Amino acid sequence: MQMDASWLQRLKKIEQSHYFQGFVIAVIVIAALAVGAKTYRLPGWLEQGISVLDVAITLFFLVEISIRFLSAEQKKRFFHDGWNLFDTLIVVASLIPLPDSEMVVIGRLLRVLRVLRLVSIVPELRFLINALLKAIPKMGYIALLMFIIFYIFAAVGSIFFAQIDEFLWGDIAISMLTLFRVATFEDWTDVMYDTMEVYPLSWIYYIVFIFLTTFIFLNMMVGVILEIMTNETRKEDHQQQENHHTELLQQLTALQQQVARLNSRLDQQQDTVAGRAGDG
């Protein structure tokens, strides 16, 4: 048990080491560069070298995820963390041999997904992704409201502007694509000037639409994300304070136990001295 505990402490120390974390990040970056290099036409010897490097990277990821699993105090709860589960699936999928030509494409895609491990390794990136995932429900309602606005304006545009340009306003689906072009400011003035030749006041249509979609709804999405991130930051700070308070209590309890042991030893020594004096 002592040997197991010592190995557990060593593995945990390695896993929490800044040097080890930095080396893992460097390997992930190298893996990303290797994936990008394979998109070019390379000499045969260089392709073989990249293939060997890819195998070495895969084996390193296997060792790294094994260290993280073995250093975990509660093995059963290791896979309850979504990031640990994601890393494990990527590593295991990379170990599966895919000899067929069609399956090779899947293997390449899995190797591309290994770059996402950078998100799980860097705490700041993991915090941003978690905040974004928690903001999705609220953003969904904003997106639904945006769709309603798009649909209404697309219907109006198709009714009034279809006779001007059938290609841009022929039906409601095409009109929604045109409005998406307007919302992204992709040559939207050309679309507006074409309709203004027939309807001089049609600029009001475009200005109101851009004001609603670009300046209001997008800012609402940004506001939701900022609100979630602020709440998550407060929770994290509160959790750190609680952990610090717990550590201080544990240290205080340990000091109290040491003081109690010292007092008991002093009492025993005093009793021993008193006994010897009585015998004398």
Stockholm file with secondary structure:
# STOCKHOLM 1.0

chainA/1-280         MQMDASWLQRLKKIEQSHYFQGFVIAVIVIAALAVGAKTYRLPGWLEQGISVLDVAITLFFLVEISIRFLSAEQKKRFFHDGWNLFDTLIVVASLIPLPDSEMVVIGRLLRVLRVLRLVSIVPELRFLINALLKAIPKMGYIALLMFIIFYIFAAVGSIFFAQIDEFLWGDIAISMLTLFRVATFEDWTDVMYDTMEVYPLSWIYYIVFIFLTTFIFLNMMVGVILEIMTNETRKEDHQQQENHHTELLQQLTALQQQVARLNSRLDQQQDTVAGRAGDG
#=GR chainA/1-280 SS CHHHHHHHHHHHHHHTCHHHHHHHHHHHHHHHHHHHHTTSCCCHHHHHHHHHHHHHHHHHHHHHHHHHHHHCSCGGGGGGSHHHHHHHHHHHHHHSCCCSHHHHHHHHHHHHHGGGHHHHHSHHHHHHHHHHHHHHHHHHHHHHHHHHHHHHHHHHHHHHHTTTCHHHHSSHHHHHHHHHHHHTTSSHHHHHHHHHTTCGGGHHHHHHHHIIIIIIIHHHHHHHHHHHHHHHHHHHHHHHHHHHHHHHHHHHHHHHHHHHHHHHHHHHHHHHHHHHHHHC
#=GC SS_cons         CHHHHHHHHHHHHHHTCHHHHHHHHHHHHHHHHHHHHTTSCCCHHHHHHHHHHHHHHHHHHHHHHHHHHHHCSCGGGGGGSHHHHHHHHHHHHHHSCCCSHHHHHHHHHHHHHGGGHHHHHSHHHHHHHHHHHHHHHHHHHHHHHHHHHHHHHHHHHHHHHTTTCHHHHSSHHHHHHHHHHHHTTSSHHHHHHHHHTTCGGGHHHHHHHHIIIIIIIHHHHHHHHHHHHHHHHHHHHHHHHHHHHHHHHHHHHHHHHHHHHHHHHHHHHHHHHHHHHHHC
//
